[in-house]
Amino acid sequence: MFDIRKHPLPAFIVDDNLEIIEKSQLATESFSSSTSFLQLVDQDSRTKAKKYLTPLEKEVEIELVLNTIHSPHSLYIVYAKWSKEGVAQIVCVKQDQRIAKLAGSIQKQRERLSETNFDLLDKKEELEVALTRIKKLSSPFLPITSTIGVIPLFGTLEQVLFEVNENELLYSLRNGGYDHVIIDFSGIGEVEESGPQALRSFCNMVSVIGVTPVLCGLKPSHAFNLLDLDFELNQNFDIKGSLKDAIQYYMISPLE
Amino acid sequence: MTIDIKQLTDDFLEGDQDRAWERIEELKSLMENSHLTYEVLTKAMQRVGKLWEENEISVADEHLATTTCDYVLSRYAYSKKISSTTTDGPRAVFLCIEQEQHYLGLKMISLLFQEYGWQTKLFGANLPLEHVIDTVEKWNASVVGISVSIMSHVERLNHYVTELEGLEKTPEVLVGGRLAAQYDLSKYCSKHTLLVPDLEQIRLWLEDRKGGEHNHV
């Protein structure tokens, strides 16, 4: 006959009121000597225990928090099997602490990740602000004489380069009563696809407010790129070689 | 439009951070009112607890849900720029009774305080009382929030309350957490301790304080 006392796990035989009839040696060692199995169940798990540990559930496997002698709050998987006589065998298997440890370390790592993640997002936003600032500084307006102004362009010729400063530039040009504005390409490296169109529309706006745009400092590579991207040079553009040439030319004959 | 708590719970249990976040993000009312968001997250986590009671999920599933919910909460705080960066606000310290892992609710409370201009420190689980007392004294915290969620730890609450309220510069002690919502914990507290069974109570308390401060100015 099977002897529950020698069961290798904490095991109980209970009646249909969960009163303990017999228990294994390990059950005696792990749990306090209570007459009812429910007494061993943590208060927060009792509703669950009452619901599932009944003869109505012939065979059941549930997680319960049990109060052991060593720890008042241990997670167990509890197996119960009822006989026709309304008596159940209950076996309790302690849940491995490794899961709890793992969950703990995952939590720590997640916290670190989210911190890094949010830090990165912050940096990204800072970077975007910095980039806009750089762009803003890449098309400044320099008044040379009462009639001539210079816009030295820096960086890549692209739409943003004009977009960020368009309003300020047009405002300065219009209010200063300038005749010519020299747009200097010396500091321009690459030409992006959006660049020529933006340049053209900027020059058109400049013309509309009564200022003649002059392009200078164009390198051969710019010329290729501009032509490739359908920039028509035979529009109303004055083109001078270098910035020096352009300034000299318009300072000597300002009325031209 | 309202949020489907069942679907949100499912996202949590599946660990689907992005979908859970989207559900919150797409609702203007939630993005504008943090206390509504916290209530929604709390309801979802309560449902997780209920599913465990109904033997539908295991404790491992609960862990995953908690982590996912925590992510959504962090992301929410980030997107609303809620942080403890002020240096002149009143100070509050939050903690769980030793050995408790139910910190999500506490995190929400801490965020709520931050939104009302408080500086907060949120202690993780398993921090000894001595350390808490040390921080409260050094940092000059005027409020200490304690969360209790596990019945077998409730006896310790009294010890915490007595020690904290016995300090020279006595902080106000608020006691909340799952147990405060379910039971009357006043016998573990003093007559000075404030029991806050839910988030709404804390929000009202904070509103009240805000008004009080304005009067002083």
Contacts between the chains, C-beta under 8 A, distances in Angstrom:
chain1	res1	chain2	res2	distance
A	42	B	151	7.1
A	42	B	152	6.5
A	43	B	151	4.2
A	43	B	152	7.2
A	44	B	150	6.9
A	44	B	151	5.9
A	47	B	53	6.3
A	48	B	52	7.6
A	48	B	53	4.7
A	48	B	54	7.8
A	48	B	55	6.9
A	51	B	53	7.8
A	52	B	55	5.9
A	60	B	55	7.8
A	62	B	55	5.1
A	63	B	52	7.0
A	63	B	55	7.6
A	63	B	58	5.6
A	63	B	59	5.8
A	67	B	152	6.9
A	72	B	152	4.5
A	73	B	99	7.6
A	73	B	150	6.6
A	73	B	152	5.6
A	75	B	59	5.6
A	95	B	59	7.0
A	99	B	59	7.5
A	99	B	60	5.8
A	99	B	63	7.7
A	103	B	60	7.5
A	103	B	63	4.1
A	103	B	67	7.8
A	106	B	63	7.7
A	106	B	67	6.5
A	107	B	66	8.0
A	107	B	67	6.1
A	107	B	70	7.6
A	110	B	67	5.7
A	110	B	70	7.2
A	110	B	71	6.9
A	114	B	71	6.4
A	114	B	74	4.9
A	114	B	75	7.8
A	118	B	74	7.3
A	118	B	78	4.9
A	121	B	78	7.2
